[in-house]
Amino acid sequence: MKKLIALVIFSAAVVTTVPAQPAEASSATPFHIRSVPNATVYEMKNNRITPVTAYPVTKRYKVVRPSGWYYIAVDGSKQIMIKKSEAKLLLASPLSASSMNATATRQIAHDYVKATKQHIPYEYEVISPERAKQYADRALQGDWYIQTAPFRLTVKNVDTFNWSVPASESNSYPFQIHYLTVLNQLTQAYNDTGNLAYLKYGERVIKSWTKAHPIANYKQLRWPYNDHGTSIRTFHLLNFWDVYKKTSLHKDANFTGLLLKTLHEHGTLLATPSFYKTYHNHGIFQDMALTAIAQTFPEFDRSQAWQTLANTRLQKQITHSISKDAVHLEHSPGYQSYMYHTFARFLDWAEANRFVLPPSMANMEDMPKQLTYMLKPNSTLPIFGDTSGAIRTKGIIPDTDDYPELAYALTRGTEGVKPPHVLKRIGTQYSFMREYWSAPPRAFTQATQVMMTAGYYSSAHKHADDLTIDVYGLGRDFIIETGRYGYTNRPERQRVFGVDAHNTVHRDGENLDLSAAMRGKSRIVTVKNTGPTSLAIGESKLIGKGATHRRTLVYDKAQTLVVYDKITGPASAKYVQRFHLAEGLKLLKSSIATQNVLYGDTNGRTVQLMQLNLNGTSMRTSTSFVAVRDYEWKPRAQVISYNTGKDVRYVTLIRLDQSKTTITKTSVKAIGTNYVVTYTLSNKQTKQIIVPM
């Protein structure tokens, strides 16, 4: 990875382009030919091809059109003919959208591209050889495999298919159909088997899709010209074309023209300002796809401008979406890995093809190091924002072994090197506090880990979850987020965005203020070791109406946590504090009068939540839902507390246990600038935690 980044930096000034040439005569195409020495020059005389001369040196001519085994060219005021076998095609002027409409240009371009370089593909979706063949064989039978529910599309005759996609609750389903996931399956199956039937069917897919979706109608075609999907389809088209043009199937000049025209149109659309997705990973994919077209087809008239535009945009995107300390700023730990995975493979692709990328791509190098501290002891990521609760493996990024601390976290300590930190501020977006990385004989998965998130940088994957927390310990989740549910129009997807789905504080009956003016007004302030405790502080103004929410977490490094919420504002308001528990925790004891609840699972693991600042605070238990995995929606418990005022404070004590020990007595006293929280356990032990006010 370091080597690749260095290559990008030092080669960034190099731009491949086609030199500008004077306009050609109306009878000529954008191509020239260079004859070999002693090539025979022919002319048409008396309706017969007649040899007239031969030159001992090479000569260059303007090409008019191909004719059988010959090129018809211009020599001064005369039309001549030279055998294709004795001439090399040269591009004299860039290929434009209008020039590619000309029959002669398409015919010559067909010959020209056969000799162009075949590129190493950038595969957005890498499929195993077995699965690629399985999916491609199904496609040949009209049974297309799609990666999301309902997982298939029946296409009886692709030549007459109208691309009417069955209704689905998943937005990913039409998205994947129209970015031509089936074409990617066919291309990869051909690469693994050499079976031309896959490419022949892919040709039919392209003809069918382009006929049904003229680019002039892109504004009316939501999924065919989705901003992200157009980028992915670009890669699939390029990868197909690179292998197709070198096979015996490549006979039809009209199909060549269709491919070139389609890719030129995609480049034009990707470069269109109104189509571009600023400050979003979709825009990054658009920049990557535009780069791919520009670098693959330097013959296009706009390629140099497209490359410059893509570089400029990508530089801005990376500056906005990746912090200086390599944290992805789209509010979701899952996108820390997804975007690094994307960038790393894109860098590999660029190096393999000697393509040029902007130097800002070097900012990605430390993303895996930060990812280390987002992983929980059970090998999942906290389901903050649009992150799923899937188990993560070493495939989370390419070349995981290059990051030994990440390898240690992913393999639960069996590989790599133990990370040096048990508490950390990860940019200004996450706080991380962990009990231990290794403490034999205690198991790796038994460690307690507490995380908090903050930050509002754009609308990308943003939930109303500022200062929410995730609490894991004793081998299970205790307090977790709601998850992303899945990319769908279903009401569950809308519910996960609202503040009442998150472990934070909000105004009663109101969401957080996520107007554009509030961007940048939420952050993790500090994370530090105080000796006996770990401390994390976050602050957010997104609670709205001039108020500020400051959340302090104090963890005693032994399964007990204090969450101190302080909300100050210009006017009195009713505030709600919520903690959503993980699935499988049942209410064991409840004393609403003393605001003390105890939940447990079937393995004797418990979590106790107590409100210590009882003045004006009331508590109740309720239910909510959780989607650890996509399209799950499972019931779980929720603990809700209320308070009203201009200066509202919650002091919440949370304890994890598996020894049948509970907190039986508590007190909280304000001493100087701290709260001193004292609690006594049922085993008679008494402990204190100091909480800064």
C-alpha positions as CSV (number, residue, x, y, z in Angstrom):
1,M,0.0,0.0,0.0
2,K,2.8,2.5,0.9
3,K,4.5,1.7,-2.4
4,L,1.3,2.4,-4.3
5,I,0.8,5.7,-2.6
6,A,4.3,6.8,-3.4
7,L,3.7,5.9,-7.0
8,V,0.6,8.0,-7.1
9,I,2.3,11.0,-5.6
10,F,5.3,11.1,-7.8
11,S,3.4,10.4,-11.1
12,A,0.6,12.8,-10.4
13,A,1.9,15.3,-12.9
14,V,1.7,12.9,-15.8
15,V,-1.4,13.1,-18.0
16,T,-2.0,10.8,-20.9
17,T,-3.8,12.7,-23.7
18,V,-4.2,12.9,-27.5
19,P,-2.4,15.9,-29.0
20,A,-4.7,18.4,-30.6
21,Q,-4.8,18.3,-34.3
22,P,-6.1,20.6,-37.0
23,A,-9.6,19.8,-38.2
24,E,-9.7,17.2,-40.9
25,A,-11.3,17.4,-44.3
26,S,-15.0,16.6,-44.3
27,S,-14.3,13.5,-46.3
28,A,-11.8,12.2,-43.7
29,T,-12.3,10.4,-40.4
30,P,-10.4,11.2,-37.2
31,F,-7.9,8.5,-38.2
32,H,-4.7,8.4,-40.2
33,I,-2.7,5.4,-41.4
34,R,1.0,5.0,-41.6
35,S,2.1,2.7,-44.4
36,V,5.0,0.3,-43.9
37,P,8.1,0.7,-46.2
38,N,7.5,-0.5,-49.7
39,A,3.8,-0.7,-49.2
40,T,1.9,-0.8,-52.5
41,V,-0.4,2.2,-53.2
42,Y,-3.5,1.4,-55.2
43,E,-6.0,3.5,-57.1
44,M,-9.4,2.6,-58.5
45,K,-9.1,2.7,-62.4
46,N,-11.7,1.4,-64.7
47,N,-13.5,0.0,-61.7
48,R,-10.5,-2.1,-60.8
49,I,-8.1,-1.8,-57.9
50,T,-4.8,-1.1,-59.7
51,P,-1.3,-0.8,-58.1
52,V,0.3,2.5,-59.0
53,T,3.4,2.9,-56.9
54,A,5.3,1.9,-53.8
55,Y,7.3,4.2,-51.5
56,P,10.6,2.9,-49.9
57,V,9.8,4.8,-46.7
58,T,6.7,5.0,-44.4
59,K,4.1,7.6,-45.3
60,R,1.1,9.0,-43.4
61,Y,-2.3,9.4,-45.0
62,K,-5.8,10.6,-43.9
63,V,-8.3,7.7,-43.9
64,V,-11.7,8.1,-45.5
65,R,-13.1,4.6,-44.7
66,P,-12.3,0.9,-44.8
67,S,-13.2,-1.2,-47.8
68,G,-12.7,-5.0,-47.5
69,W,-9.0,-5.7,-47.2
70,Y,-8.1,-2.0,-47.8
71,Y,-8.2,1.4,-46.3
72,I,-9.3,4.2,-48.6
73,A,-7.2,7.2,-47.8
74,V,-6.4,10.7,-49.2
75,D,-3.0,11.6,-50.8
76,G,-3.2,15.2,-51.7
77,S,-6.2,15.5,-54.0
78,K,-6.4,11.8,-54.8
79,Q,-8.1,8.9,-53.2
80,I,-5.8,5.9,-52.8
81,M,-6.0,2.5,-51.3
82,I,-3.6,0.6,-49.1
83,K,-3.9,-2.9,-47.8
84,K,-4.8,-3.1,-44.1
85,S,-1.9,-5.6,-43.6
86,E,0.5,-2.9,-44.8
87,A,-0.8,0.0,-42.7
88,K,-1.1,0.9,-39.0
89,L,-4.1,2.9,-37.8
90,L,-3.3,6.2,-36.0
91,L,-5.7,8.5,-34.2
92,A,-5.3,11.9,-35.7
93,S,-7.9,13.8,-33.7
94,P,-9.9,12.9,-30.6
95,L,-13.1,10.8,-30.9
96,S,-16.2,13.0,-30.2
97,A,-19.8,12.0,-29.7
98,S,-20.6,13.4,-33.1
99,S,-17.7,11.7,-35.0
100,M,-18.7,8.4,-33.5
101,N,-22.1,8.7,-35.1
102,A,-20.4,8.5,-38.6
103,T,-20.5,5.0,-40.1
104,A,-16.9,5.3,-41.4
105,T,-15.6,6.3,-38.1
106,R,-17.3,3.4,-36.3
107,Q,-15.9,1.0,-38.9
108,I,-12.3,2.2,-38.5
109,A,-12.6,2.5,-34.7
110,H,-13.6,-1.1,-34.8
111,D,-10.2,-2.0,-36.3
112,Y,-8.3,0.5,-34.2
113,V,-9.5,-0.8,-30.8
114,K,-8.4,-4.3,-31.5
115,A,-4.9,-3.1,-31.2
116,T,-5.4,-1.1,-28.1
117,K,-4.0,-2.3,-24.8
118,Q,-6.1,-4.6,-22.6
119,H,-6.3,-3.3,-19.0
120,I,-6.2,-5.0,-15.6
121,P,-9.8,-4.7,-14.5
122,Y,-11.2,-2.8,-11.5
123,E,-13.8,-5.2,-10.2
124,Y,-16.3,-3.6,-8.0
125,E,-17.7,-7.0,-7.1
126,V,-15.1,-9.8,-6.9
127,I,-16.8,-13.2,-7.3
128,S,-15.2,-16.6,-6.8
129,P,-14.8,-18.6,-10.0
130,E,-17.3,-21.2,-8.8
131,R,-20.0,-18.6,-8.1
132,A,-19.3,-16.6,-11.2
133,K,-19.8,-19.7,-13.4
134,Q,-22.9,-20.6,-11.4
135,Y,-24.5,-17.2,-11.8
136,A,-23.4,-16.9,-15.5
137,D,-24.9,-20.3,-16.3
138,R,-28.2,-19.2,-14.7
139,A,-28.1,-16.0,-16.7
140,L,-27.9,-17.9,-19.9
141,Q,-31.1,-19.7,-18.9
142,G,-32.8,-16.4,-18.2
143,D,-32.6,-16.7,-14.4
144,W,-30.5,-13.8,-13.3
145,Y,-29.0,-13.8,-9.8
146,I,-29.3,-10.5,-7.9
147,Q,-27.5,-10.1,-4.6
148,T,-30.5,-8.9,-2.6
149,A,-34.1,-10.0,-2.1
150,P,-35.9,-11.4,-4.0
151,F,-32.5,-12.5,-5.3
152,R,-33.5,-13.2,-8.9
153,L,-34.9,-11.7,-12.1
154,T,-36.5,-13.8,-14.8
155,V,-35.5,-12.6,-18.3
156,K,-37.1,-14.9,-20.9
157,N,-35.6,-13.1,-23.9
158,V,-33.0,-10.5,-23.2
159,D,-33.3,-9.1,-26.7
160,T,-36.9,-8.1,-26.2
161,F,-36.7,-7.5,-22.4
162,N,-38.2,-4.1,-21.5
163,W,-36.3,-3.8,-18.2
164,S,-39.5,-3.5,-16.2
165,V,-38.2,-4.6,-12.8
166,P,-40.6,-6.3,-10.3
167,A,-41.6,-4.2,-7.3
168,S,-39.3,-4.8,-4.3
169,E,-39.1,-3.4,-0.8
170,S,-35.3,-3.2,-1.3
171,N,-33.8,-0.3,-3.1
172,S,-30.7,-2.4,-3.6
173,Y,-32.6,-4.7,-5.9
174,P,-33.3,-2.3,-8.8
175,F,-30.0,-0.6,-8.1
176,Q,-28.0,-3.8,-8.7
177,I,-30.0,-4.8,-11.7
178,H,-29.4,-1.6,-13.5
179,Y,-25.7,-1.3,-12.6
180,L,-25.6,-4.6,-14.6
181,T,-24.4,-7.0,-11.9
182,V,-25.2,-9.8,-14.4
183,L,-22.7,-8.3,-16.9
184,N,-20.0,-8.5,-14.2
185,Q,-20.9,-12.1,-13.5
186,L,-20.7,-13.0,-17.2
187,T,-17.3,-11.2,-17.6
188,Q,-15.7,-12.9,-14.6
189,A,-17.1,-16.3,-15.7
190,Y,-15.5,-15.8,-19.1
191,N,-12.2,-14.8,-17.5
192,D,-12.2,-18.0,-15.5
193,T,-13.4,-20.4,-18.2
194,G,-12.8,-18.8,-21.6
195,N,-16.4,-19.7,-22.6
196,L,-17.4,-17.2,-25.3
197,A,-21.1,-17.9,-24.7
198,Y,-20.9,-15.7,-21.6
199,L,-19.5,-12.8,-23.6
200,K,-22.1,-13.3,-26.4
201,Y,-24.9,-13.1,-23.8
202,G,-23.2,-10.0,-22.3
203,E,-23.3,-8.4,-25.7
204,R,-27.0,-8.9,-25.9
205,V,-27.5,-7.5,-22.4
206,I,-25.7,-4.3,-23.3
207,K,-27.6,-3.9,-26.5
208,S,-30.9,-4.4,-24.7
209,W,-30.1,-2.1,-21.8
210,T,-28.8,0.8,-23.9
211,K,-31.8,0.5,-26.2
212,A,-34.2,0.7,-23.3
213,H,-32.4,3.6,-21.5
214,P,-31.4,6.5,-23.8
215,I,-29.3,8.8,-21.9
216,A,-31.3,11.8,-23.0
217,N,-33.9,10.6,-20.6
218,Y,-31.6,10.1,-17.6
219,K,-33.5,12.6,-15.4
220,Q,-36.7,10.5,-15.7
221,L,-34.9,7.1,-15.1
222,R,-34.2,6.9,-11.4
223,W,-32.5,3.5,-11.2
224,P,-31.0,3.2,-14.7
225,Y,-29.1,6.5,-14.1
226,N,-28.7,6.4,-10.3
227,D,-25.6,8.4,-9.4
228,H,-23.8,5.5,-7.7
229,G,-25.1,2.9,-10.1
230,T,-23.9,4.7,-13.2
231,S,-20.4,4.6,-11.7
232,I,-20.5,0.9,-11.0
233,R,-22.0,0.1,-14.4
234,T,-19.1,2.0,-16.0
235,F,-16.6,-0.4,-14.4
236,H,-18.7,-3.4,-15.5
237,L,-18.9,-2.0,-19.1
238,L,-15.1,-1.3,-19.2
239,N,-14.2,-4.7,-17.9
240,F,-16.5,-6.5,-20.4
241,W,-15.1,-4.4,-23.3
242,D,-11.5,-5.0,-22.4
243,V,-11.8,-8.8,-22.8
244,Y,-14.5,-8.8,-25.6
245,K,-12.5,-6.7,-28.0
246,K,-9.7,-9.3,-28.1
247,T,-12.0,-12.3,-28.9
248,S,-13.4,-13.7,-32.1
249,L,-16.8,-12.3,-31.2
250,H,-15.5,-8.8,-32.0
251,K,-16.8,-8.6,-35.6
252,D,-19.6,-6.0,-35.5
253,A,-18.5,-2.4,-36.1
254,N,-21.9,-1.1,-35.0
255,F,-21.5,-2.8,-31.6
256,T,-18.0,-1.2,-31.2
257,G,-19.6,2.1,-32.0
258,L,-22.4,1.4,-29.4
259,L,-19.8,0.6,-26.7
260,L,-17.7,3.7,-27.4
261,K,-20.7,5.9,-27.6
262,T,-22.2,4.5,-24.4
263,L,-19.0,5.0,-22.5
264,H,-18.5,8.5,-23.9
265,E,-22.1,9.3,-22.8
266,H,-21.4,7.9,-19.3
267,G,-18.3,10.1,-19.1
268,T,-20.3,13.1,-20.1
269,L,-23.0,12.4,-17.6
270,L,-20.5,11.7,-14.8
271,A,-18.9,15.1,-15.5
272,T,-22.3,16.9,-15.4
273,P,-22.4,19.2,-12.3
274,S,-26.1,18.6,-11.6
275,F,-25.6,14.8,-11.7
276,Y,-22.6,14.9,-9.3
277,K,-23.0,13.9,-5.6
278,T,-20.9,16.3,-3.6
279,Y,-19.6,15.4,-0.1
280,H,-20.7,11.8,-0.4
281,N,-19.1,8.5,-1.2
282,H,-21.3,8.3,-4.3
283,G,-19.4,11.3,-5.6
284,I,-16.1,9.5,-5.0
285,F,-17.3,6.6,-7.1
286,Q,-18.3,9.0,-9.8
287,D,-14.8,10.5,-9.7
288,M,-13.3,7.0,-9.9
289,A,-15.5,6.0,-12.8
290,L,-14.7,9.2,-14.7
291,T,-11.0,8.6,-14.1
292,A,-11.4,5.0,-15.5
293,I,-13.0,6.3,-18.7
294,A,-10.5,9.1,-19.2
295,Q,-7.5,6.8,-18.6
296,T,-8.9,3.9,-20.6
297,F,-9.9,6.1,-23.5
298,P,-7.4,8.9,-24.0
299,E,-8.8,8.9,-27.6
300,F,-11.9,10.6,-26.4
301,D,-12.1,14.4,-27.0
302,R,-13.0,15.1,-23.4
303,S,-10.7,12.7,-21.6
304,Q,-8.1,15.2,-20.5
305,A,-10.7,17.6,-19.2
306,W,-12.5,14.7,-17.5
307,Q,-9.3,13.6,-15.8
308,T,-8.6,17.1,-14.5
309,L,-12.2,17.4,-13.3
310,A,-12.1,14.0,-11.6
311,N,-8.8,14.8,-9.8
312,T,-10.1,18.2,-8.6
313,R,-13.4,16.8,-7.4
314,L,-11.7,13.7,-5.8
315,Q,-9.3,16.0,-3.9
316,K,-12.2,17.9,-2.5
317,Q,-14.2,14.8,-1.7
318,I,-11.3,13.2,0.2
319,T,-10.5,16.3,2.1
320,H,-14.1,16.5,3.2
321,S,-14.9,12.9,3.9
322,I,-11.6,11.6,5.3
323,S,-10.2,13.5,8.3
324,K,-6.5,14.2,8.6
325,D,-6.2,11.4,11.1
326,A,-7.8,9.0,8.6
327,V,-11.3,8.7,9.9
328,H,-14.1,8.4,7.3
329,L,-16.6,11.1,8.1
330,E,-19.9,9.5,6.9
331,H,-21.0,8.7,10.4
332,S,-20.7,4.9,10.1
333,P,-17.9,2.6,11.1
334,G,-18.9,0.2,8.4
335,Y,-18.0,2.8,5.8
336,Q,-14.5,3.1,7.3
337,S,-13.8,-0.4,6.0
338,Y,-16.0,-0.2,2.8
339,M,-14.3,3.0,1.6
340,Y,-10.8,1.9,2.4
341,H,-11.5,-1.4,0.6
342,T,-12.7,0.6,-2.4
343,F,-9.7,3.0,-2.4
344,A,-7.1,0.3,-1.8
345,R,-8.2,-1.8,-4.8
346,F,-8.6,1.3,-6.9
347,L,-4.9,2.2,-6.1
348,D,-3.9,-1.3,-7.1
349,W,-5.9,-1.0,-10.3
350,A,-4.2,2.3,-11.1
351,E,-0.7,1.0,-10.5
352,A,-1.3,-2.1,-12.5
353,N,-2.4,-0.1,-15.5
354,R,0.0,2.8,-15.0
355,F,-2.9,5.2,-14.5
356,V,-2.7,8.5,-12.7
357,L,-4.6,9.4,-9.5
358,P,-4.5,12.6,-7.4
359,P,-2.0,12.6,-4.5
360,S,-4.8,13.0,-2.0
361,M,-5.4,9.2,-2.3
362,A,-2.4,8.9,0.0
363,N,-4.6,10.0,2.9
364,M,-6.1,6.6,3.0
365,E,-3.0,4.8,4.4
366,D,-4.0,5.0,8.1
367,M,-7.6,4.1,7.8
368,P,-7.1,0.4,8.8
369,K,-5.2,1.6,11.9
370,Q,-8.2,3.6,13.0
371,L,-10.5,0.7,12.1
372,T,-8.7,-1.4,14.7
373,Y,-10.3,0.6,17.5
374,M,-13.8,0.4,16.1
375,L,-14.0,-3.4,16.3
376,K,-15.7,-4.9,19.3
377,P,-14.4,-8.1,21.1
378,N,-17.0,-10.2,19.2
379,S,-15.5,-9.1,15.8
380,T,-18.4,-6.8,14.9
381,L,-18.5,-3.1,14.5
382,P,-20.9,-0.9,16.6
383,I,-24.0,-0.4,14.5
384,F,-23.7,3.4,14.5
385,G,-25.3,5.0,11.5
386,D,-25.5,2.8,8.4
387,T,-23.4,-0.1,9.8
388,S,-24.6,-3.7,10.0
389,G,-23.8,-6.0,12.8
390,A,-22.1,-8.6,10.6
391,I,-19.1,-10.6,11.9
392,R,-16.0,-9.1,10.3
393,T,-13.1,-11.2,9.1
394,K,-9.7,-10.5,7.6
395,G,-11.4,-9.9,4.3
396,I,-12.6,-6.6,5.8
397,I,-9.9,-4.9,3.8
398,P,-7.2,-6.0,1.3
399,D,-3.9,-7.1,2.7
400,T,-5.0,-7.1,6.4
401,D,-1.6,-8.7,7.4
402,D,0.0,-5.4,6.5
403,Y,-1.8,-4.0,9.5
404,P,-0.9,-6.4,12.3
405,E,-2.9,-4.5,15.0
406,L,-6.0,-4.8,12.9
407,A,-5.3,-8.5,12.3
408,Y,-5.1,-9.0,16.1
409,A,-8.5,-7.4,16.6
410,L,-10.1,-9.3,13.8
411,T,-8.7,-12.7,14.8
412,R,-9.4,-12.2,18.5
413,G,-5.8,-12.1,19.4
414,T,-4.6,-15.2,17.5
415,E,-2.6,-13.3,14.8
416,G,-0.9,-10.0,14.5
417,V,0.3,-7.6,17.2
418,K,-1.7,-6.4,20.3
419,P,-2.9,-2.8,19.8
420,P,-1.2,-0.3,22.2
421,H,-4.3,1.6,23.3
422,V,-7.3,0.7,25.5
423,L,-8.8,4.2,25.2
424,K,-8.6,6.5,22.2
425,R,-10.3,9.4,20.5
426,I,-10.8,8.3,17.0
427,G,-10.8,11.6,15.1
428,T,-13.6,13.8,16.6
429,Q,-16.2,11.1,15.6
430,Y,-15.7,8.3,18.1
431,S,-14.5,7.6,21.6
432,F,-13.2,4.1,22.4
433,M,-12.7,2.6,25.9
434,R,-11.8,-1.0,26.4
435,E,-11.2,-3.1,29.5
436,Y,-8.3,-5.1,28.0
437,W,-7.0,-6.6,24.7
438,S,-5.4,-9.6,26.5
439,A,-5.9,-10.7,30.2
440,P,-5.5,-14.4,30.5
441,P,-7.2,-16.5,31.7
442,R,-10.1,-14.2,30.7
443,A,-11.2,-14.7,27.2
444,F,-10.7,-12.1,24.5
445,T,-14.5,-11.8,23.9
446,Q,-15.2,-11.2,27.6
447,A,-13.7,-7.7,27.6
448,T,-15.9,-4.7,28.2
449,Q,-15.9,-2.1,25.5
450,V,-17.7,1.3,25.5
451,M,-17.9,3.6,22.5
452,M,-19.6,6.9,21.8
453,T,-20.1,8.7,18.5
454,A,-20.7,12.3,17.5
455,G,-20.2,14.4,14.4
456,Y,-22.3,15.9,11.6
457,Y,-20.5,16.5,8.4
458,S,-23.0,15.9,5.6
459,S,-26.3,14.1,5.0
460,A,-24.4,10.9,4.0
461,H,-25.6,8.0,6.2
462,K,-26.5,10.5,9.0
463,H,-28.8,9.4,11.7
464,A,-30.0,11.5,14.6
465,D,-27.6,9.7,16.9
466,D,-25.2,12.3,18.3
467,L,-23.6,11.2,21.6
468,T,-25.1,7.8,21.4
469,I,-23.3,4.9,23.0
470,D,-22.6,1.2,22.5
471,V,-21.8,-1.0,25.6
472,Y,-20.5,-4.5,25.2
473,G,-19.1,-6.9,27.8
474,L,-19.1,-10.4,29.2
475,G,-19.3,-11.8,25.7
476,R,-22.5,-10.0,24.6
477,D,-24.0,-6.6,23.7
478,F,-25.9,-4.8,26.4
479,I,-26.7,-1.3,25.0
480,I,-26.7,-1.0,21.2
481,E,-28.0,1.2,18.4
482,T,-31.0,0.3,16.2
483,G,-28.9,-0.4,13.1
484,R,-29.6,0.5,9.5
485,Y,-32.3,-2.0,8.8
486,G,-31.5,-2.0,5.1
487,Y,-31.7,0.3,2.1
488,T,-35.4,0.2,1.4
489,N,-38.6,2.3,1.3
490,R,-40.1,0.4,4.2
491,P,-41.1,2.4,7.3
492,E,-38.5,0.6,9.4
493,R,-35.8,2.3,7.4
494,Q,-37.3,5.6,8.2
495,R,-37.6,4.9,11.9
496,V,-33.9,4.2,12.3
497,F,-33.0,7.8,11.4
498,G,-35.1,9.3,14.1
499,V,-33.6,10.3,17.5
500,D,-36.0,8.1,19.4
501,A,-34.1,5.1,17.9
502,H,-30.9,6.1,19.5
503,N,-29.1,6.0,22.9
504,T,-29.0,9.7,23.5
505,V,-31.0,12.7,24.8
506,H,-33.5,14.8,22.9
507,R,-36.4,17.2,23.3
508,D,-39.6,15.4,24.0
509,G,-41.5,14.9,20.8
510,E,-38.8,16.5,18.6
511,N,-35.9,15.2,16.5
512,L,-32.4,16.6,16.5
513,D,-31.7,19.7,14.4
514,L,-30.1,18.3,11.3
515,S,-30.3,21.5,9.2
516,A,-27.3,22.3,7.1
517,A,-26.5,25.2,9.5
518,M,-25.8,22.7,12.3
519,R,-23.1,20.8,10.5
520,G,-19.8,20.8,12.4
521,K,-21.6,21.4,15.7
522,S,-21.1,18.0,17.2
523,R,-17.9,16.3,18.3
524,I,-16.0,14.1,20.7
525,V,-14.1,16.6,22.8
526,T,-11.6,14.4,24.7
527,V,-10.7,10.9,25.8
528,K,-8.2,10.4,28.6
529,N,-7.0,8.1,31.3
530,T,-7.5,9.5,34.8
531,G,-5.7,6.6,36.5
532,P,-8.6,4.6,38.1
533,T,-11.0,5.4,35.3
534,S,-11.3,6.1,31.6
535,L,-13.0,9.3,30.6
536,A,-14.7,10.4,27.3
537,I,-16.5,13.7,26.7
538,G,-18.7,14.6,23.7
539,E,-20.6,17.8,23.0
540,S,-23.5,18.5,20.6
541,K,-25.6,21.5,19.7
542,L,-27.9,19.4,17.5
543,I,-30.3,19.1,20.4
544,G,-31.5,22.4,19.0
545,K,-33.0,25.8,20.0
546,G,-29.7,27.2,21.3
547,A,-29.2,24.3,23.8
548,T,-26.0,22.3,24.3
549,H,-25.8,18.6,25.2
550,R,-22.6,17.5,26.9
551,R,-22.2,13.8,27.6
552,T,-19.4,12.5,29.9
553,L,-18.7,8.8,30.1
554,V,-16.6,7.6,33.1
555,Y,-15.7,3.9,33.0
556,D,-14.0,2.3,36.0
557,K,-12.3,-0.4,33.9
558,A,-14.3,-3.1,35.8
559,Q,-17.7,-3.2,34.1
560,T,-19.3,-0.1,35.7
561,L,-20.0,3.0,33.8
562,V,-21.4,6.5,34.7
563,V,-23.2,8.4,31.9
564,Y,-23.5,12.1,32.8
565,D,-25.7,14.1,30.6
566,K,-25.9,17.9,31.0
567,I,-28.3,19.9,28.8
568,T,-28.2,23.7,29.1
569,G,-30.4,26.0,27.1
570,P,-32.0,29.5,27.0
571,A,-35.5,28.2,27.8
572,S,-37.0,25.4,29.9
573,A,-37.8,22.2,28.0
574,K,-38.7,18.6,28.6
575,Y,-35.9,16.2,27.7
576,V,-35.9,12.5,27.1
577,Q,-32.9,10.2,27.7
578,R,-33.0,6.7,26.1
579,F,-31.0,3.5,26.4
580,H,-32.0,0.7,24.0
581,L,-30.9,-2.7,25.2
582,A,-29.8,-5.7,23.1
583,E,-32.1,-8.5,22.2
584,G,-32.5,-11.2,24.7
585,L,-32.3,-9.1,27.9
586,K,-35.5,-9.5,30.0
587,L,-36.6,-7.3,32.9
588,L,-35.8,-9.0,36.2
589,K,-36.3,-6.3,38.7
590,S,-37.8,-2.8,38.5
591,S,-38.2,0.0,41.1
592,I,-39.6,3.0,39.3
593,A,-39.8,4.9,42.6
594,T,-36.0,4.6,43.0
595,Q,-35.4,4.6,39.2
596,N,-33.5,1.3,39.3
597,V,-34.0,-1.5,36.8
598,L,-32.2,-4.8,36.2
599,Y,-32.2,-6.8,33.0
600,G,-30.7,-10.2,32.4
601,D,-30.3,-13.0,29.9
602,T,-30.5,-16.8,30.2
603,N,-26.8,-17.1,31.0
604,G,-27.0,-15.0,34.1
605,R,-25.5,-11.9,32.5
606,T,-27.1,-8.7,33.8
607,V,-27.2,-5.0,33.2
608,Q,-28.4,-2.6,35.9
609,L,-29.4,1.0,35.1
610,M,-30.0,3.6,37.9
611,Q,-30.8,7.3,37.8
612,L,-28.8,8.9,40.6
613,N,-29.9,12.5,40.2
614,L,-33.5,12.0,41.3
615,N,-34.5,15.6,41.5
616,G,-37.2,16.1,38.8
617,T,-36.2,12.8,36.9
618,S,-38.7,10.1,36.2
619,M,-38.0,6.7,34.6
620,R,-40.1,4.1,32.7
621,T,-39.4,0.9,30.8
622,S,-40.6,0.4,27.3
623,T,-39.9,-1.5,24.1
624,S,-38.3,-0.8,20.7
625,F,-36.8,-2.7,17.8
626,V,-33.3,-3.6,16.6
627,A,-31.8,-4.6,13.2
628,V,-28.4,-6.2,13.9
629,R,-28.6,-7.7,10.4
630,D,-30.3,-6.2,7.4
631,Y,-34.0,-6.7,7.3
632,E,-34.2,-8.0,10.8
633,W,-36.7,-6.1,13.1
634,K,-36.6,-7.7,16.5
635,P,-38.2,-6.4,19.7
636,R,-36.0,-5.4,22.6
637,A,-36.3,-3.4,25.8
638,Q,-35.8,0.3,26.2
639,V,-35.2,2.4,29.4
640,I,-36.5,6.0,29.2
641,S,-36.0,8.8,31.6
642,Y,-37.5,12.4,31.6
643,N,-36.5,15.7,33.1
644,T,-37.5,19.3,32.6
645,G,-35.6,22.6,32.9
646,K,-33.1,25.0,31.5
647,D,-30.2,23.1,33.2
648,V,-31.1,19.4,33.0
649,R,-28.7,16.7,34.4
650,Y,-28.9,13.0,34.3
651,V,-26.4,10.9,36.3
652,T,-26.9,7.3,35.2
653,L,-25.1,4.4,36.7
654,I,-24.7,1.3,34.5
655,R,-23.2,-2.0,35.7
656,L,-22.6,-5.2,33.9
657,D,-22.4,-8.5,35.9
658,Q,-22.3,-12.2,35.7
659,S,-21.8,-13.0,39.4
660,K,-25.3,-12.4,40.7
661,T,-24.1,-9.1,42.3
662,T,-26.2,-6.0,42.1
663,I,-25.9,-2.4,43.3
664,T,-27.9,-2.0,46.5
665,K,-27.0,1.5,47.7
666,T,-25.9,4.7,46.0
667,S,-25.1,8.3,46.6
668,V,-24.0,11.2,44.5
669,K,-22.4,14.4,45.9
670,A,-21.2,17.5,44.3
671,I,-17.7,18.3,45.5
672,G,-15.9,21.1,43.8
673,T,-16.1,20.6,40.1
674,N,-16.9,16.9,40.3
675,Y,-19.7,14.6,41.2
676,V,-18.5,11.8,43.6
677,V,-20.6,8.7,42.9
678,T,-20.5,6.1,45.6
679,Y,-22.2,2.7,45.3
680,T,-22.3,-0.4,47.4
681,L,-22.7,-3.9,45.9
682,S,-24.7,-6.8,47.4
683,N,-21.4,-8.4,48.3
684,K,-20.8,-5.4,50.6
685,Q,-18.1,-3.9,48.5
686,T,-18.2,-0.1,48.2
687,K,-16.7,1.8,45.3
688,Q,-16.4,5.4,44.0
689,I,-16.3,7.0,40.6
690,I,-15.3,10.7,40.1
691,V,-17.3,12.4,37.4
692,P,-16.3,15.9,36.2
693,M,-19.3,18.3,36.1
